[in-house]
Each structure stands twice: as structure tokens, then as C-alpha cells.
């Protein structure tokens, strides 16, 4: 059963090993990597096009990509939370939600890695949103790792408070991240309309 579970989940995290990882160490790893698969964020080298590239526009496009990933992650987190009401569902069912959730979080981590790389050349409001999203995504990484680690070690006792708390926190964090990225995308859209209107009117704008 244990081997079958591990094969179903696949390669989940460098922080998840046969022995338990202390919570503080797991949190440190999550906050450092921002990935549920133990990946790292390595900034790209500047290119000749960097001087003329529209980094603010790129950031807004990345916010939209993060939004799509966040919506998918919330869907799986919601399903996973509903599973905690039943003791009849197996760990395989839970893993069936955690696995795509992990992938969604990793995709967000990749996009946020790029956002953090270009952060210094984005608008002040974009910088604030990048910091907010990165923090919320890393908290999701941590609780995803904790849920997977606990579930793999306690396949028949997913009703215990430790697992239930991790899943609840994961759902709440997915909701918070969705709210944040939705606001970022909406603000970017409104700002674009405002700049267009200001241009047509010949007015100056600092956005």
C-alpha cells in the first residue's frame, strides 16, 4: 500500500523523505524554494533586450497566468477539504487532489520566480503584489508538503487533527491567494484603461 501510494503521488518534494522533516525545516525549505517539488528559483541573466523590455507589461501578463493556476489550485484544495468530512475515502483519493494541486503550486512558483527576478523594474504596486503573492504561495507549498508527508505516513488516519489542520490551512491560503491575484489582475486592467484614457486626453499619469 505504501509503495502504491508513493508511485501514485510521484516525485513530490525534496523535503519529503522516508524520515519525518521537522516543521521548522520544512517551512524554511518552502519559504526558500517556493516550490512543492523542491525546485529552486534561479534568476535569468540579463540580455541585450533587457534595456527595452516592457517589464511592467510582462508582470501584468504573469499575474494573469498566476490567476489561472490559483483558480485550479483552489478547486483542488476545495475538493480536498470536502474529503476530510469522510473516513471512507482512501489516501489514494486524497493524493488524487494533492498531486494536481502540487503541480499548480509549482507552476505558480515558476511564474513568481520570474516576477521576483524582474521585481525591481516593475511599478511600486506591482512590487507589493509580487511580495504578497510570493508569501501566500510559499505558505501553500509548506502546507501541501505537510499534508503529503502526513498522509503518506498515516494512510488510514487522515481524520486526525494534524492532517485536517494542514488541509484547512491550505484551502484558506488558496482563497487568500486567489483574492490577491484577482485584485492584481483587476487593478492592472483598470490602470491600462486609465492610461489609455489619459493618453487620449493628453493628460499625464504616473501609473
TORPA-4810 file (N, C-alpha, C, O; in nm, 3 decimals):
<nodes>
NODE_1_0.084_-0.120_0.000_0.000_0.000_0.000_0.087_0.124_0.000_0.060_0.220_-0.073_X
NODE_2_0.194_0.123_0.083_0.282_0.238_0.092_0.350_0.264_-0.042_0.357_0.378_-0.088_X
NODE_3_0.402_0.157_-0.105_0.469_0.173_-0.233_0.372_0.222_-0.337_0.406_0.309_-0.417_X
NODE_4_0.250_0.169_-0.339_0.149_0.210_-0.436_0.118_0.358_-0.420_0.102_0.431_-0.519_X
NODE_5_0.110_0.402_-0.295_0.082_0.542_-0.268_0.194_0.630_-0.320_0.167_0.732_-0.383_X
NODE_6_0.318_0.593_-0.295_0.431_0.672_-0.339_0.437_0.681_-0.490_0.470_0.785_-0.546_X
NODE_7_0.405_0.570_-0.558_0.406_0.570_-0.704_0.294_0.658_-0.758_0.312_0.724_-0.860_X
NODE_8_0.180_0.661_-0.691_0.067_0.742_-0.736_0.101_0.890_-0.729_0.071_0.966_-0.821_X
NODE_9_0.164_0.929_-0.619_0.196_1.070_-0.599_0.311_1.113_-0.688_0.310_1.224_-0.740_X
NODE_10_0.410_1.028_-0.705_0.525_1.065_-0.788_0.627_1.141_-0.705_0.627_1.133_-0.582_X
NODE_11_0.714_1.214_-0.775_0.818_1.292_-0.708_0.758_1.419_-0.653_0.732_1.515_-0.727_X
NODE_12_0.735_1.421_-0.524_0.661_1.532_-0.465_0.750_1.641_-0.410_0.724_1.760_-0.433_X
NODE_13_0.855_1.605_-0.338_0.934_1.711_-0.277_1.067_1.658_-0.227_1.076_1.548_-0.173_X
NODE_14_1.169_1.739_-0.247_1.300_1.704_-0.194_1.298_1.711_-0.042_1.382_1.650_0.025_X
NODE_15_1.201_1.785_0.013_1.190_1.798_0.157_1.118_1.681_0.220_1.120_1.666_0.343_X
NODE_16_1.052_1.597_0.139_0.977_1.483_0.190_1.061_1.358_0.172_1.082_1.313_0.059_X
NODE_17_1.108_1.301_0.280_1.192_1.182_0.274_1.125_1.072_0.355_1.014_1.089_0.404_X
NODE_18_1.195_0.960_0.368_1.138_0.850_0.445_1.121_0.890_0.591_1.022_0.854_0.654_X
NODE_19_1.217_0.963_0.644_1.204_1.010_0.781_1.131_1.143_0.783_1.128_1.214_0.683_X
NODE_20_1.073_1.175_0.897_0.995_1.298_0.909_1.088_1.419_0.906_1.197_1.415_0.962_X
NODE_21_1.043_1.526_0.840_1.117_1.651_0.837_1.058_1.743_0.943_0.937_1.762_0.944_X
NODE_22_1.139_1.800_1.032_1.085_1.891_1.133_1.009_2.005_1.069_1.044_2.051_0.961_X
NODE_23_0.903_2.049_1.136_0.818_2.154_1.079_0.897_2.280_1.046_0.875_2.339_0.940_X
NODE_24_0.987_2.320_1.133_1.065_2.442_1.109_1.151_2.428_0.984_1.162_2.521_0.905_X
NODE_25_1.212_2.310_0.967_1.295_2.287_0.849_1.212_2.285_0.723_1.253_2.337_0.620_X
NODE_26_1.093_2.224_0.731_1.005_2.218_0.614_0.959_2.357_0.574_0.955_2.390_0.456_X
NODE_27_0.925_2.439_0.674_0.883_2.576_0.646_0.998_2.654_0.583_0.976_2.730_0.489_X
NODE_28_1.120_2.636_0.634_1.236_2.706_0.580_1.259_2.669_0.434_1.288_2.754_0.351_X
NODE_29_1.245_2.539_0.403_1.262_2.493_0.266_1.155_2.551_0.175_1.185_2.597_0.065_X
NODE_30_1.031_2.550_0.221_0.920_2.603_0.142_0.938_2.751_0.114_0.919_2.796_0.001_X
NODE_31_0.976_2.828_0.216_0.991_2.972_0.201_1.111_3.005_0.111_1.113_3.111_0.048_X
NODE_32_1.208_2.916_0.105_1.325_2.939_0.022_1.300_2.906_-0.123_1.338_2.983_-0.212_X
NODE_33_1.235_2.793_-0.149_1.219_2.747_-0.287_1.091_2.796_-0.352_1.090_2.827_-0.471_X
NODE_34_0.982_2.804_-0.276_0.854_2.841_-0.334_0.799_2.734_-0.426_0.714_2.762_-0.510_X
NODE_35_0.847_2.612_-0.411_0.804_2.502_-0.497_0.772_2.380_-0.413_0.841_2.351_-0.316_X
NODE_36_0.667_2.308_-0.451_0.629_2.188_-0.379_0.707_2.067_-0.426_0.684_1.956_-0.379_X
NODE_37_0.798_2.087_-0.517_0.880_1.976_-0.566_1.027_1.999_-0.538_1.113_1.936_-0.600_X
NODE_38_1.056_2.088_-0.443_1.195_2.110_-0.404_1.277_2.183_-0.508_1.400_2.178_-0.503_X
NODE_39_1.213_2.250_-0.602_1.288_2.321_-0.706_1.343_2.451_-0.649_1.307_2.491_-0.538_X
NODE_40_1.428_2.516_-0.723_1.485_2.641_-0.678_1.458_2.750_-0.780_1.436_2.723_-0.898_X
NODE_41_1.460_2.874_-0.734_1.434_2.988_-0.821_1.566_3.051_-0.857_1.630_3.114_-0.772_X
NODE_42_1.609_3.035_-0.981_1.737_3.089_-1.026_1.713_3.202_-1.126_1.666_3.176_-1.237_X
NODE_43_1.745_3.327_-1.089_1.723_3.439_-1.180_1.799_3.423_-1.311_1.912_3.375_-1.313_X
NODE_44_1.734_3.463_-1.420_1.798_3.455_-1.551_1.897_3.569_-1.569_1.885_3.674_-1.506_X
NODE_45_1.996_3.547_-1.653_2.094_3.650_-1.682_2.032_3.758_-1.771_1.949_3.727_-1.856_X
NODE_46_2.072_3.886_-1.752_2.021_3.994_-1.837_2.061_3.972_-1.983_2.166_3.914_-2.011_X
NODE_47_1.978_4.016_-2.074_2.008_4.005_-2.217_2.009_4.144_-2.278_1.977_4.243_-2.212_X
NODE_48_2.047_4.151_-2.404_2.053_4.280_-2.473_1.917_4.347_-2.478_1.906_4.469_-2.480_X
NODE_49_1.811_4.264_-2.482_1.675_4.317_-2.491_1.623_4.371_-2.358_1.517_4.433_-2.353_X
NODE_50_1.697_4.347_-2.248_1.650_4.387_-2.116_1.629_4.537_-2.105_1.541_4.582_-2.032_X
NODE_51_1.711_4.615_-2.178_1.702_4.760_-2.167_1.574_4.817_-2.226_1.531_4.926_-2.189_X
NODE_52_1.515_4.744_-2.318_1.395_4.794_-2.386_1.271_4.710_-2.356_1.162_4.738_-2.408_X
NODE_53_1.285_4.609_-2.274_1.174_4.518_-2.248_1.070_4.584_-2.158_1.105_4.658_-2.066_X
NODE_54_0.942_4.556_-2.185_0.833_4.611_-2.105_0.808_4.519_-1.985_0.723_4.430_-1.990_X
NODE_55_0.883_4.542_-1.878_0.873_4.455_-1.762_0.740_4.471_-1.689_0.688_4.375_-1.634_X
NODE_56_0.686_4.592_-1.688_0.557_4.614_-1.622_0.447_4.537_-1.695_0.359_4.477_-1.632_X
NODE_57_0.452_4.539_-1.828_0.356_4.462_-1.906_0.373_4.313_-1.885_0.275_4.240_-1.876_X
NODE_58_0.498_4.268_-1.877_0.524_4.126_-1.852_0.469_4.085_-1.716_0.411_3.978_-1.702_X
NODE_59_0.488_4.171_-1.616_0.438_4.140_-1.482_0.286_4.124_-1.483_0.232_4.034_-1.419_X
NODE_60_0.218_4.211_-1.555_0.072_4.201_-1.562_0.028_4.072_-1.631_-0.071_4.010_-1.591_X
NODE_61_0.100_4.032_-1.733_0.069_3.905_-1.801_0.094_3.787_-1.708_0.018_3.690_-1.708_X
NODE_62_0.200_3.795_-1.630_0.230_3.687_-1.535_0.125_3.680_-1.424_0.093_3.572_-1.376_X
NODE_63_0.072_3.795_-1.384_-0.036_3.795_-1.286_-0.155_3.714_-1.339_-0.218_3.639_-1.264_X
NODE_64_-0.185_3.729_-1.468_-0.295_3.654_-1.529_-0.266_3.504_-1.528_-0.355_3.423_-1.504_X
NODE_65_-0.140_3.469_-1.556_-0.103_3.327_-1.554_-0.114_3.269_-1.413_-0.163_3.158_-1.394_X
NODE_66_-0.069_3.346_-1.315_-0.080_3.303_-1.176_-0.226_3.289_-1.137_-0.263_3.199_-1.062_X
NODE_67_-0.309_3.379_-1.188_-0.452_3.374_-1.159_-0.513_3.242_-1.204_-0.590_3.180_-1.131_X
NODE_68_-0.477_3.197_-1.324_-0.530_3.070_-1.376_-0.483_2.952_-1.290_-0.562_2.863_-1.258_X
NODE_69_-0.356_2.953_-1.252_-0.303_2.847_-1.167_-0.370_2.849_-1.030_-0.402_2.744_-0.973_X
NODE_70_-0.392_2.970_-0.977_-0.452_2.984_-0.844_-0.596_2.934_-0.843_-0.640_2.874_-0.744_X
NODE_71_-0.668_2.957_-0.951_-0.806_2.909_-0.960_-0.809_2.756_-0.961_-0.893_2.695_-0.895_X
NODE_72_-0.717_2.696_-1.034_-0.709_2.549_-1.036_-0.670_2.495_-0.899_-0.725_2.395_-0.852_X
NODE_73_-0.575_2.562_-0.835_-0.531_2.518_-0.702_-0.645_2.526_-0.601_-0.661_2.437_-0.518_X
NODE_74_-0.724_2.632_-0.608_-0.837_2.647_-0.516_-0.940_2.537_-0.539_-0.999_2.486_-0.444_X
NODE_75_-0.961_2.501_-0.664_-1.056_2.392_-0.695_-1.013_2.263_-0.626_-1.094_2.196_-0.562_X
NODE_76_-0.885_2.228_-0.640_-0.836_2.103_-0.581_-0.832_2.112_-0.429_-0.858_2.014_-0.360_X
NODE_77_-0.799_2.230_-0.376_-0.796_2.247_-0.230_-0.937_2.235_-0.173_-0.956_2.180_-0.064_X
NODE_78_-1.034_2.284_-0.245_-1.174_2.275_-0.202_-1.220_2.129_-0.202_-1.285_2.083_-0.107_X
NODE_79_-1.186_2.056_-0.308_-1.221_1.913_-0.314_-1.155_1.837_-0.200_-1.217_1.752_-0.136_X
NODE_80_-1.028_1.869_-0.176_-0.954_1.801_-0.070_-1.017_1.828_0.066_-1.028_1.737_0.149_X
NODE_81_-1.057_1.952_0.088_-1.121_1.986_0.216_-1.252_1.909_0.233_-1.284_1.865_0.344_X
NODE_82_-1.327_1.892_0.126_-1.452_1.816_0.134_-1.426_1.669_0.168_-1.510_1.604_0.229_X
NODE_83_-1.310_1.617_0.128_-1.277_1.478_0.156_-1.255_1.454_0.305_-1.274_1.342_0.353_X
NODE_84_-1.217_1.558_0.379_-1.188_1.539_0.521_-1.314_1.512_0.603_-1.305_1.476_0.721_X
NODE_85_-1.430_1.530_0.542_-1.556_1.502_0.612_-1.591_1.353_0.612_-1.682_1.309_0.682_X
NODE_86_-1.517_1.276_0.534_-1.548_1.134_0.521_-1.427_1.048_0.558_-1.314_1.076_0.518_X
NODE_87_-1.453_0.943_0.636_-1.346_0.848_0.668_-1.346_0.731_0.570_-1.265_0.640_0.582_X
NODE_88_-1.436_0.735_0.474_-1.447_0.625_0.379_-1.350_0.638_0.263_-1.312_0.538_0.201_X
NODE_89_-1.308_0.762_0.234_-1.219_0.784_0.120_-1.076_0.746_0.157_-1.029_0.776_0.267_X
NODE_90_-1.007_0.681_0.065_-0.871_0.635_0.090_-0.770_0.747_0.065_-0.803_0.853_0.012_X
NODE_91_-0.646_0.720_0.104_-0.536_0.814_0.079_-0.515_0.834_-0.071_-0.470_0.940_-0.115_X
NODE_92_-0.548_0.733_-0.149_-0.536_0.745_-0.294_-0.626_0.858_-0.345_-0.586_0.935_-0.432_X
NODE_93_-0.746_0.868_-0.291_-0.838_0.974_-0.331_-0.781_1.111_-0.294_-0.787_1.205_-0.374_X
NODE_94_-0.727_1.121_-0.174_-0.668_1.247_-0.130_-0.548_1.282_-0.218_-0.530_1.397_-0.259_X
NODE_95_-0.465_1.182_-0.245_-0.347_1.206_-0.328_-0.387_1.249_-0.469_-0.313_1.322_-0.536_X
NODE_96_-0.503_1.202_-0.513_-0.552_1.240_-0.646_-0.583_1.388_-0.656_-0.587_1.442_-0.766_X
NODE_97_-0.604_1.455_-0.544_-0.622_1.601_-0.542_-0.491_1.672_-0.509_-0.464_1.779_-0.562_X
NODE_98_-0.412_1.614_-0.422_-0.286_1.676_-0.383_-0.186_1.681_-0.498_-0.109_1.776_-0.510_X
NODE_99_-0.188_1.578_-0.582_-0.091_1.573_-0.692_-0.111_1.688_-0.792_-0.015_1.759_-0.820_X
NODE_100_-0.232_1.708_-0.847_-0.251_1.824_-0.937_-0.239_1.957_-0.863_-0.197_2.057_-0.922_X
NODE_101_-0.274_1.959_-0.735_-0.258_2.081_-0.656_-0.111_2.116_-0.646_-0.073_2.233_-0.658_X
NODE_102_-0.029_2.016_-0.622_0.115_2.037_-0.616_0.169_2.092_-0.746_0.255_2.180_-0.746_X
NODE_103_0.117_2.042_-0.859_0.161_2.089_-0.990_0.120_2.234_-1.013_0.197_2.314_-1.066_X
NODE_104_-0.003_2.268_-0.972_-0.049_2.407_-0.985_0.041_2.502_-0.905_0.076_2.610_-0.951_X
NODE_105_0.076_2.459_-0.784_0.160_2.542_-0.699_0.300_2.556_-0.758_0.359_2.663_-0.754_X
NODE_106_0.351_2.448_-0.814_0.483_2.455_-0.878_0.480_2.548_-0.998_0.576_2.623_-1.021_X
NODE_107_0.372_2.545_-1.075_0.360_2.636_-1.190_0.357_2.781_-1.142_0.420_2.868_-1.201_X
NODE_108_0.284_2.806_-1.033_0.282_2.940_-0.975_0.422_2.979_-0.928_0.465_3.093_-0.945_X
NODE_109_0.492_2.883_-0.869_0.627_2.911_-0.821_0.721_2.952_-0.933_0.804_3.041_-0.916_X
NODE_110_0.706_2.889_-1.049_0.789_2.924_-1.165_0.759_3.066_-1.211_0.851_3.143_-1.241_X
NODE_111_0.632_3.101_-1.216_0.594_3.236_-1.260_0.635_3.341_-1.157_0.679_3.450_-1.193_X
NODE_112_0.620_3.307_-1.029_0.659_3.401_-0.925_0.810_3.417_-0.918_0.860_3.523_-0.877_X
NODE_113_0.883_3.314_-0.956_1.028_3.325_-0.966_1.064_3.434_-1.066_1.151_3.517_-1.041_X
NODE_114_0.997_3.432_-1.181_1.021_3.535_-1.282_0.979_3.672_-1.231_1.049_3.771_-1.252_X
NODE_115_0.865_3.679_-1.163_0.819_3.807_-1.109_0.917_3.863_-1.006_0.942_3.983_-1.003_X
NODE_116_0.973_3.777_-0.923_1.069_3.823_-0.824_1.200_3.867_-0.890_1.269_3.955_-0.840_X
NODE_117_1.232_3.804_-1.004_1.353_3.841_-1.078_1.341_3.982_-1.136_1.438_4.058_-1.134_X
NODE_118_1.222_4.016_-1.187_1.203_4.147_-1.252_1.141_4.249_-1.156_1.107_4.360_-1.198_X
NODE_119_1.125_4.213_-1.031_1.054_4.297_-0.935_1.106_4.440_-0.931_1.027_4.533_-0.926_X
NODE_120_1.236_4.459_-0.932_1.293_4.593_-0.914_1.263_4.687_-1.030_1.279_4.808_-1.016_X
NODE_121_1.221_4.632_-1.144_1.192_4.718_-1.259_1.042_4.721_-1.288_1.000_4.753_-1.399_X
NODE_122_0.962_4.687_-1.188_0.816_4.696_-1.201_0.765_4.815_-1.121_0.841_4.879_-1.047_X
NODE_123_0.636_4.844_-1.135_0.575_4.957_-1.063_0.566_4.925_-0.914_0.561_4.808_-0.877_X
NODE_124_0.563_5.027_-0.829_0.554_5.004_-0.684_0.437_4.915_-0.645_0.452_4.829_-0.558_X
NODE_125_0.319_4.933_-0.707_0.204_4.850_-0.671_0.227_4.706_-0.713_0.181_4.613_-0.647_X
NODE_126_0.298_4.686_-0.826_0.329_4.551_-0.870_0.427_4.485_-0.773_0.414_4.366_-0.743_X
NODE_127_0.522_4.560_-0.724_0.617_4.506_-0.628_0.547_4.459_-0.501_0.580_4.353_-0.447_X
NODE_128_0.451_4.538_-0.455_0.376_4.497_-0.335_0.297_4.369_-0.359_0.291_4.281_-0.273_X
NODE_129_0.237_4.358_-0.477_0.159_4.239_-0.508_0.249_4.117_-0.527_0.213_4.006_-0.487_X
NODE_130_0.364_4.137_-0.588_0.459_4.026_-0.605_0.500_3.971_-0.469_0.503_3.850_-0.449_X
NODE_131_0.531_4.060_-0.376_0.570_4.017_-0.241_0.456_3.943_-0.172_0.477_3.840_-0.108_X
NODE_132_0.335_3.996_-0.186_0.218_3.933_-0.123_0.193_3.794_-0.180_0.174_3.698_-0.106_X
NODE_133_0.193_3.784_-0.314_0.166_3.656_-0.378_0.274_3.553_-0.347_0.244_3.436_-0.323_X
NODE_134_0.399_3.597_-0.347_0.509_3.505_-0.318_0.496_3.448_-0.177_0.520_3.329_-0.156_X
NODE_135_0.460_3.531_-0.082_0.445_3.485_0.055_0.329_3.386_0.067_0.342_3.282_0.132_X
NODE_136_0.215_3.419_0.005_0.099_3.331_0.013_0.124_3.197_-0.057_0.080_3.092_-0.010_X
NODE_137_0.194_3.202_-0.170_0.224_3.078_-0.243_0.317_2.989_-0.163_0.302_2.867_-0.164_X
NODE_138_0.414_3.048_-0.094_0.508_2.969_-0.016_0.443_2.905_0.105_0.482_2.796_0.147_X
NODE_139_0.343_2.972_0.161_0.267_2.909_0.269_0.190_2.788_0.216_0.177_2.688_0.285_X
NODE_140_0.138_2.799_0.093_0.070_2.685_0.031_0.167_2.570_0.008_0.132_2.453_0.027_X
NODE_141_0.288_2.603_-0.032_0.390_2.499_-0.050_0.411_2.423_0.080_0.412_2.300_0.083_X
NODE_142_0.426_2.498_0.188_0.453_2.437_0.317_0.342_2.341_0.359_0.369_2.228_0.397_X
NODE_143_0.217_2.386_0.351_0.108_2.301_0.398_0.079_2.186_0.301_0.029_2.082_0.343_X
NODE_144_0.110_2.204_0.174_0.097_2.093_0.080_0.198_1.985_0.115_0.165_1.866_0.118_X
NODE_145_0.321_2.026_0.142_0.425_1.930_0.181_0.388_1.859_0.311_0.405_1.737_0.323_X
NODE_146_0.337_1.934_0.406_0.299_1.875_0.534_0.184_1.775_0.517_0.186_1.668_0.578_X
NODE_147_0.085_1.809_0.435_-0.028_1.719_0.413_0.016_1.591_0.344_-0.027_1.482_0.381_X
NODE_148_0.102_1.604_0.243_0.151_1.487_0.171_0.235_1.399_0.263_0.220_1.277_0.263_X
NODE_149_0.322_1.461_0.339_0.408_1.385_0.430_0.326_1.310_0.534_0.350_1.192_0.561_X
NODE_150_0.228_1.379_0.593_0.145_1.314_0.695_0.062_1.203_0.633_0.054_1.094_0.689_X
NODE_151_0.000_1.229_0.519_-0.085_1.131_0.456_-0.010_1.005_0.415_-0.063_0.895_0.426_X
NODE_152_0.112_1.023_0.369_0.190_0.907_0.327_0.229_0.820_0.447_0.242_0.698_0.434_X
NODE_153_0.245_0.884_0.562_0.284_0.809_0.682_0.164_0.757_0.761_0.178_0.667_0.843_X
NODE_154_0.045_0.815_0.736_-0.075_0.778_0.812_-0.193_0.760_0.717_-0.292_0.831_0.725_X
NODE_155_-0.180_0.664_0.628_-0.279_0.648_0.521_-0.419_0.614_0.573_-0.518_0.639_0.504_X
NODE_156_-0.427_0.557_0.692_-0.557_0.513_0.744_-0.614_0.606_0.853_-0.721_0.580_0.907_X
NODE_157_-0.543_0.713_0.883_-0.589_0.802_0.990_-0.588_0.948_0.942_-0.536_1.036_1.011_X
NODE_158_-0.646_0.972_0.824_-0.649_1.107_0.771_-0.749_1.197_0.844_-0.757_1.316_0.817_X
NODE_159_-0.824_1.137_0.938_-0.919_1.215_1.017_-0.853_1.283_1.135_-0.917_1.361_1.206_X
NODE_160_-0.725_1.255_1.159_-0.656_1.315_1.273_-0.641_1.467_1.255_-0.629_1.513_1.142_X
NODE_161_-0.643_1.544_1.365_-0.640_1.690_1.359_-0.520_1.747_1.282_-0.533_1.851_1.218_X
NODE_162_-0.405_1.682_1.289_-0.285_1.734_1.221_-0.309_1.748_1.071_-0.280_1.852_1.013_X
NODE_163_-0.362_1.642_1.009_-0.388_1.646_0.865_-0.503_1.742_0.835_-0.495_1.819_0.739_X
NODE_164_-0.606_1.736_0.914_-0.722_1.824_0.892_-0.681_1.971_0.897_-0.729_2.052_0.818_X
NODE_165_-0.593_2.005_0.991_-0.547_2.143_1.004_-0.467_2.187_0.883_-0.485_2.298_0.833_X
NODE_166_-0.379_2.099_0.834_-0.299_2.133_0.715_-0.388_2.156_0.593_-0.366_2.249_0.517_X
NODE_167_-0.488_2.071_0.576_-0.578_2.083_0.461_-0.662_2.210_0.473_-0.684_2.281_0.374_X
NODE_168_-0.710_2.239_0.594_-0.788_2.362_0.615_-0.704_2.485_0.588_-0.750_2.579_0.522_X
NODE_169_-0.581_2.486_0.638_-0.491_2.599_0.613_-0.462_2.614_0.465_-0.455_2.726_0.412_X
NODE_170_-0.444_2.502_0.398_-0.416_2.504_0.255_-0.533_2.566_0.178_-0.512_2.647_0.088_X
NODE_171_-0.654_2.530_0.214_-0.772_2.587_0.149_-0.781_2.737_0.176_-0.807_2.815_0.085_X
NODE_172_-0.761_2.776_0.301_-0.768_2.919_0.336_-0.662_3.000_0.261_-0.688_3.111_0.216_X
NODE_173_-0.543_2.944_0.249_-0.435_3.013_0.178_-0.464_3.021_0.029_-0.430_3.120_-0.036_X
NODE_174_-0.526_2.916_-0.025_-0.563_2.919_-0.167_-0.667_3.028_-0.192_-0.662_3.097_-0.294_X
NODE_175_-0.761_3.044_-0.099_-0.860_3.151_-0.110_-0.793_3.288_-0.104_-0.825_3.377_-0.183_X
NODE_176_-0.701_3.304_-0.010_-0.633_3.433_0.006_-0.551_3.467_-0.117_-0.550_3.582_-0.161_X
NODE_177_-0.482_3.368_-0.172_-0.402_3.393_-0.291_-0.490_3.429_-0.409_-0.454_3.515_-0.490_X
NODE_178_-0.605_3.364_-0.421_-0.698_3.397_-0.529_-0.747_3.540_-0.517_-0.755_3.612_-0.617_X
NODE_179_-0.781_3.582_-0.397_-0.826_3.720_-0.378_-0.716_3.819_-0.417_-0.742_3.918_-0.485_X
NODE_180_-0.594_3.791_-0.374_-0.483_3.882_-0.403_-0.456_3.892_-0.553_-0.441_4.002_-0.606_X
NODE_181_-0.448_3.779_-0.620_-0.414_3.783_-0.762_-0.530_3.839_-0.844_-0.508_3.904_-0.946_X
NODE_182_-0.653_3.814_-0.800_-0.768_3.872_-0.870_-0.765_4.024_-0.861_-0.796_4.093_-0.958_X
NODE_183_-0.728_4.076_-0.745_-0.717_4.220_-0.728_-0.605_4.276_-0.815_-0.619_4.383_-0.874_X
NODE_184_-0.494_4.203_-0.824_-0.381_4.249_-0.905_-0.419_4.256_-1.052_-0.388_4.353_-1.121_X
NODE_185_-0.487_4.153_-1.100_-0.529_4.149_-1.241_-0.631_4.259_-1.268_-0.625_4.325_-1.372_X
NODE_186_-0.723_4.277_-1.176_-0.826_4.381_-1.194_-0.763_4.520_-1.193_-0.798_4.605_-1.275_X
NODE_187_-0.670_4.544_-1.102_-0.604_4.675_-1.095_-0.523_4.701_-1.221_-0.521_4.813_-1.272_X
NODE_188_-0.456_4.598_-1.272_-0.379_4.613_-1.395_-0.469_4.652_-1.511_-0.433_4.736_-1.593_X
NODE_189_-0.587_4.590_-1.517_-0.681_4.619_-1.624_-0.732_4.763_-1.614_-0.739_4.834_-1.714_X
NODE_190_-0.768_4.805_-1.492_-0.818_4.941_-1.472_-0.708_5.043_-1.502_-0.734_5.147_-1.563_X
NODE_191_-0.586_5.012_-1.460_-0.473_5.103_-1.485_-0.448_5.119_-1.634_-0.417_5.229_-1.681_X
NODE_192_-0.461_5.011_-1.709_-0.441_5.017_-1.854_-0.546_5.106_-1.919_-0.515_5.187_-2.006_X
NODE_193_-0.671_5.089_-1.875_-0.779_5.173_-1.929_-0.755_5.321_-1.893_-0.777_5.410_-1.975_X
NODE_194_-0.708_5.344_-1.771_-0.683_5.480_-1.726_-0.572_5.545_-1.809_-0.583_5.661_-1.850_X
NODE_195_-0.464_5.470_-1.833_-0.354_5.524_-1.912_-0.399_5.554_-2.054_-0.360_5.655_-2.113_X
NODE_196_-0.483_5.465_-2.109_-0.533_5.487_-2.244_-0.619_5.612_-2.252_-0.609_5.690_-2.347_X
NODE_197_-0.704_5.629_-2.151_-0.790_5.748_-2.147_-0.707_5.874_-2.128_-0.732_5.976_-2.192_X
NODE_198_-0.607_5.866_-2.039_-0.521_5.982_-2.016_-0.445_6.019_-2.142_-0.425_6.138_-2.170_X
NODE_199_-0.400_5.919_-2.219_-0.329_5.945_-2.342_-0.420_6.016_-2.442_-0.380_6.113_-2.507_X
NODE_200_-0.544_5.967_-2.453_-0.639_6.029_-2.546_-0.670_6.174_-2.508_-0.696_6.257_-2.594_X
NODE_201_-0.668_6.202_-2.378_-0.700_6.335_-2.329_-0.578_6.426_-2.321_-0.589_6.546_-2.295_X
NODE_202_-0.460_6.367_-2.344_-0.337_6.443_-2.333_-0.298_6.475_-2.190_-0.223_6.569_-2.165_X
NODE_203_-0.348_6.395_-2.096_-0.317_6.416_-1.955_-0.199_6.329_-1.914_-0.172_6.228_-1.978_X
NODE_204_-0.129_6.368_-1.809_-0.016_6.292_-1.760_-0.062_6.196_-1.651_-0.154_6.224_-1.575_X
NODE_205_0.003_6.083_-1.647_-0.029_5.983_-1.543_0.098_5.921_-1.492_0.194_5.903_-1.566_X
NODE_206_0.097_5.889_-1.364_0.215_5.827_-1.304_0.204_5.677_-1.294_0.293_5.613_-1.239_X
NODE_207_0.095_5.618_-1.347_0.075_5.473_-1.338_0.163_5.402_-1.438_0.161_5.279_-1.446_X
</nodes>
